[in-house]
Amino acid sequence: MEWFRNFIFGNFGTCTYCGSDTGTSVDHVIPVNWFSKRGSRQTQQTGSGIRTWSCLACNSGLGDKFFDTFSDRTFYVERFLRRRYSRTLSCEDWEPSEIAELSGKLKSYVLNAQKELELVRSMVEWRNSDGFYRNLEGLLYQPCLDPMDQKYSDLIAKYFEAELPLIGSLIIESNL
C-alpha cells in the first residue's frame, strides 16, 4: 500500500515498548508483510511505513503480528515480557538488613538478582508510566497528522486513540 507515509517516532536508544536503553532496532508498527506485495521484503519497503525504536527482545517478540490499535500492541508486549521474565518476577524482594547478613558470592548473587528484578519490573510497568507517553510525544508533531489528508489522519488518530490524549495532557502539565 503506497499510502503509508514514512515516519518514525519515539526516542532513539529508548525502546518504545519496555523503556530499556537498548532501543536501537527499528520496529514496523504495521508489519512490512501487511503492506508489501505478497509478503516480499524489498529493501525499499523495509524502510517505509510507521516505525518506532525498539529493543531486539520486544521487536522479535512482536514479529509480524498485526494489532488493531497501538494500545493492543503495547499490551501484547507487556504480556510477552511478563511470560519471558516470569521466573525473575516471581522472586522475593530482599530487605537491606537481610542482604547485610550475607557475604561473599551469595551476597553478590542476591544483589545482582535484586537489580535484575528491579529492571524487569520497570520494563513490564513501562507502558503505564509517564516516561512511556513522553517517549511518544513526537506523534503529536508528525506530518501524518495532516489536516489536508483527513483519511490518513483519521486512520492514524484511530490507531493511537488511547495514547494521543494522554500525551497531550502530559505536555500541558509540563508547560504549567
Secondary structure as UniProt FT lines:
FT   TURN            2..3
FT   STRAND          7..9
FT   TURN            16..18
FT   TURN            21..22
FT   STRAND          25..28
FT   HELIX           32..35
FT   HELIX           37..39
FT   HELIX           43..46
FT   STRAND          50..54
FT   HELIX           56..62
FT   TURN            63..64
FT   HELIX           70..84
FT   HELIX           86..89
FT   HELIX           96..100
FT   HELIX           104..125
FT   HELIX           126..128
FT   HELIX           130..135
FT   HELIX           137..141
FT   TURN            143..144
FT   TURN            147..148
FT   HELIX           150..159
FT   TURN            160..163
FT   HELIX           164..175
//
